[in-house]
Amino acid sequence: DERTADFTYARLMSSREDEPTGMTDEELNAIAAKTREWAKNGDVFAYFISGAKVRNPAAAMALIEKVK
């Protein structure tokens, strides 16, 4: 990670179809922690983009709940 702007843009590419929320709770917790770190330096724009398109909305909603 190298800061080049006053915001962070993250493409999260590891959701999977075999997980109801796209990722395990442990994986989502790790991403939530990283997102909180990024937010200390400005806005964060993160979205899920992967082959498991059917799980990406659930992954995004689960992440939102974790960073609230």
BAFI-3210 file (N, C-alpha, C; in Angstrom, 3 decimals, decimal comma, padded with zeros to 6 digits):
// residues 68
n [1|2|3|4|5|6|7|8|9|10|11|12|13|14|15|16|17|18|19|20|21|22|23|24|25|26|27|28|29|30|31|32|33|34|35|36|37|38|39|40|41|42|43|44|45|46|47|48|49|50|51|52|53|54|55|56|57|58|59|60|61|62|63|64|65|66|67|68]
n.u [000,835|000,615|000,378|-001,200|-003,140|-005,834|-007,671|-008,733|-008,887|-010,224|-010,237|-011,783|-011,130|-011,689|-013,996|-016,122|-018,239|-018,998|-019,300|-021,774|-021,751|-019,852|-017,232|-015,306|-016,057|-013,753|-012,069|-013,526|-013,393|-010,660|-010,451|-012,144|-010,691|-008,443|-009,694|-010,572|-008,081|-007,223|-009,164|-008,327|-006,781|-008,414|-011,284|-012,714|-013,119|-014,392|-014,925|-016,421|-015,249|-015,317|-015,161|-017,221|-019,777|-022,424|-022,227|-021,058|-022,710|-023,683|-021,271|-020,369|-022,384|-022,013|-019,438|-019,896|-021,479|-019,565|-017,730|-019,089]
n.v [-001,185|002,096|005,431|007,651|009,467|011,354|009,515|006,057|003,433|000,369|-002,783|-005,644|-008,900|-011,561|-013,029|-015,920|-018,454|-020,594|-019,655|-018,191|-015,411|-014,649|-014,532|-015,893|-015,327|-014,662|-013,785|-011,552|-009,992|-009,369|-007,805|-005,724|-004,612|-003,693|-001,837|000,045|001,044|002,227|004,240|006,097|007,845|009,086|009,045|005,862|003,771|000,879|-002,140|-005,278|-007,438|-010,132|-013,518|-014,772|-013,521|-013,664|-013,704|-011,308|-008,973|-009,797|-010,080|-007,431|-006,192|-007,538|-006,674|-003,922|-003,954|-004,805|-002,711|-000,608]
n.w [000,000|-000,938|-000,271|-002,348|-002,688|-001,112|-000,353|-000,179|-002,467|-002,987|-004,448|-003,792|-004,170|-003,472|-002,811|-002,413|-003,815|-002,193|000,373|002,348|002,921|001,160|002,135|004,853|008,354|009,731|007,637|006,753|009,082|009,096|006,787|007,526|009,647|008,249|006,603|008,483|009,262|006,851|006,728|008,566|007,201|005,384|003,133|002,230|-000,471|-001,210|-002,888|-003,770|-006,183|-008,081|-009,372|-008,077|-008,320|-007,439|-004,694|-003,964|-003,257|-000,699|000,656|000,674|002,225|004,644|005,314|005,636|007,962|009,797|009,899|010,953]
ca.u [000,000|001,339|-000,572|-001,003|-004,292|-006,429|-008,679|-008,273|-009,734|-009,844|-011,016|-011,672|-011,334|-011,556|-015,233|-016,318|-019,632|-019,290|-019,537|-023,000|-021,419|-018,744|-015,966|-015,510|-016,105|-012,361|-011,585|-014,211|-012,828|-009,353|-010,686|-012,714|-009,586|-007,647|-010,512|-010,499|-006,754|-007,258|-010,061|-007,612|-006,149|-009,397|-012,388|-012,388|-014,040|-014,047|-015,997|-016,103|-015,300|-014,712|-015,958|-018,375|-020,633|-023,660|-021,939|-020,480|-023,578|-023,696|-019,961|-020,342|-023,260|-021,367|-018,326|-020,480|-021,864|-018,371|-016,996|-019,955]
ca.v [000,000|003,351|006,527|008,574|010,367|011,526|008,473|004,709|002,715|-001,037|-003,810|-006,864|-009,894|-012,929|-013,677|-017,266|-018,903|-021,581|-018,946|-017,392|-013,987|-014,459|-014,761|-016,329|-014,251|-014,292|-012,990|-010,255|-009,232|-008,860|-006,704|-004,618|-003,985|-002,958|-000,706|001,056|001,663|003,132|005,360|007,095|008,780|009,669|008,197|004,549|003,249|-000,532|-002,947|-006,664|-007,786|-011,452|-014,463|-015,175|-012,333|-013,877|-013,474|-009,985|-008,097|-010,267|-009,757|-005,988|-005,887|-008,058|-005,780|-002,679|-004,206|-004,950|-001,442|000,404]
ca.w [000,000|-000,985|-000,306|-003,476|-002,713|000,215|-000,185|-000,532|-003,409|-002,856|-005,150|-002,993|-005,220|-002,967|-002,355|-002,957|-003,840|-001,151|001,633|002,220|002,885|000,236|002,834|006,232|009,338|010,000|006,493|006,790|010,197|008,672|005,842|008,302|010,366|007,259|006,171|009,551|009,160|005,698|007,013|009,368|006,264|004,467|002,694|001,679|-001,473|-001,348|-003,445|-004,071|-007,593|-008,241|-010,140|-007,267|-008,383|-006,686|-003,269|-003,719|-002,453|000,690|001,221|000,915|003,359|005,857|005,625|006,155|009,358|010,617|010,064|011,597]
c.u [000,878|000,342|-000,249|-002,154|-004,841|-007,603|-008,044|-009,327|-009,296|-010,803|-010,760|-012,080|-011,328|-012,845|-015,414|-017,783|-019,970|-019,486|-020,782|-022,750|-020,198|-017,379|-016,287|-015,543|-014,694|-011,791|-012,224|-013,689|-011,485|-009,514|-011,257|-011,620|-008,729|-008,392|-010,488|-009,146|-006,712|-008,062|-009,404|-006,992|-007,128|-010,487|-011,873|-013,491|-013,619|-015,224|-015,492|-016,284|-014,576|-015,621|-017,201|-019,363|-021,891|-023,452|-021,423|-021,406|-023,617|-022,370|-019,883|-021,197|-022,651|-020,205|-018,839|-020,857|-020,656|-017,628|-017,837|-019,460]
c.v [001,246|004,472|007,493|009,562|010,491|010,568|007,132|004,056|001,267|-001,932|-005,124|-008,031|-011,335|-013,540|-015,010|-017,655|-019,857|-020,964|-018,063|-015,882|-013,715|-014,743|-015,265|-015,118|-013,754|-013,417|-011,606|-009,388|-008,626|-007,682|-005,496|-003,875|-003,156|-001,705|000,413|001,774|002,664|004,385|006,432|008,168|009,415|008,680|006,888|004,132|001,810|-001,274|-004,337|-006,901|-009,120|-012,323|-014,920|-014,014|-012,463|-013,592|-012,063|-009,040|-008,502|-009,944|-008,276|-005,617|-006,372|-007,157|-004,462|-002,840|-004,266|-003,631|-000,327|000,724]
c.w [000,000|-001,163|-001,435|-003,596|-001,295|000,440|-000,547|-001,407|-003,368|-003,622|-004,422|-003,871|-004,719|-002,420|-003,087|-002,875|-002,711|000,237|001,468|002,171|002,014|000,828|004,230|007,157|009,645|008,878|006,484|007,931|009,824|007,706|006,566|009,061|009,420|006,791|007,216|009,530|008,006|006,001|007,881|008,477|005,289|004,106|002,113|000,723|-001,746|-001,961|-003,778|-005,560|-007,736|-009,084|-009,400|-007,173|-007,539|-005,191|-002,969|-002,957|-000,981|001,376|001,557|002,122|004,671|006,270|006,208|007,628|010,268|010,834|010,685|012,987]
res [d|e|r|t|a|d|f|t|y|a|r|l|m|s|s|r|e|d|e|p|t|g|m|t|d|e|e|l|n|a|i|a|a|k|t|r|e|w|a|k|n|g|d|v|f|a|y|f|i|s|g|a|k|v|r|n|p|a|a|a|m|a|l|i|e|k|v|k]
***
